[in-house]
Amino acid sequence: MKRALPWAAAFSIFTTATACAQAMLSPSAEACLSCHGPMPQPGAFPPLLTLDADATVSAMVAFRSGAITGTIMNRIAKGYSDEEIRALADELAQIGRGTKP
């Protein structure tokens, strides 16, 4: 029983911190991170939290225009304006740097 208590406390702290962090994300960032992070499967999807904002913007614009092909990202990117893409990219970059409040 004594061994379980530290693990239970650590798990409780981790899940609480994760829930609080997720509560501060925009719905768009949550949607992106459902596939792209925070720890995506290796090789399945690029981890967005390791990219800077300009790289994310470039990729989204390329998906939207069809310059990069994909299975679903082309359709998702078409739903975002230039301003929305920039705001989302900035938010993801802040999360990746650990500077998002």
Residue pairs with C-beta under 8 A, 6 or more apart in sequence:
22 30
24 100
24 101
25 33
25 91
25 95
25 100
26 87
26 88
26 91
28 80
28 84
28 88
28 91
29 88
29 91
29 92
29 95
32 48
32 88
32 92
33 48
33 49
33 92
33 95
35 44
35 45
36 45
36 46
36 47
36 48
36 49
37 47
37 48
37 49
38 47
38 49
39 47
40 46
40 47
48 56
48 92
48 96
49 92
49 95
49 96
50 96
51 59
51 92
51 93
51 96
52 93
53 86
53 89
53 90
53 92
53 93
54 89
56 85
56 88
56 89
56 92
56 93
57 85
57 86
57 89
59 68
60 77
60 80
60 85
60 88
60 89
61 77
61 82
61 85
62 68
63 70
63 73
63 74
63 76
63 77
64 74
64 77
64 78
64 80
64 85
66 74
68 74
77 85
80 88
91 100
94 100
